[in-house]
Every structure is written in C-alpha cells, then in structure tokens.
Amino acid sequence: MILRENLDKMKKTLSTKTERLVLESKLIKELNMVIKKLHDQVDMLTKQKEYLQSKLREKNGEKETEEKEKK
C-alpha cells in the first residue's frame, strides 16, 4: 500500500515536471519568435535610416554644387 502511494506521488511529480518542461519549451519558442521579429524590425529600420541618410547626402551634395555654380 505504501509502495503504491509512493509510486503515485512519483508519477504525479514526474507528470508535473514534464508539464512544466513542455510549457517552458513553448514559452522559449514564443520568445524566440518575438526576438526574431524585433531583430527583423531593427534591420528594416537600419536599412531605412541608411537609405534616408544617402538621399540626404545626395541632396546636400546637389545644394553644394548649385551654390558653387552660383559663385
């Protein structure tokens, strides 16, 4: 009888630990997806920034050229 109770307790503990591991694994996967999305957004914003900076340099270069031509 005591052995049976101990076995049942062990099964319950193991089941709880297994369930916790499964939940932690799911959480880690979800967090990794969020991190990947954020990383992709940072990459996109970095590319936009670089593009806008290059356009600004082009525009500033054109203004400098126009000012030199006026002189």
C-alpha positions, 0 to 999 in steps of 0.5 A: 500500500505504501509502495503504491502511494509512493509510486503515485506521488512519483508519477504525479511529480514526474507528470508535473515536471514534464508539464512544466518542461513542455510549457517552458519549451513553448514559452522559449519558442514564443520568445524566440519568435518575438526576438526574431521579429524585433531583430527583423524590425531593427534591420528594416529600420537600419536599412531605412535610416541608411537609405534616408541618410544617402538621399540626404547626402545626395541632396546636400551634395546637389545644394553644394554644387548649385551654390558653387555654380552660383559663385 
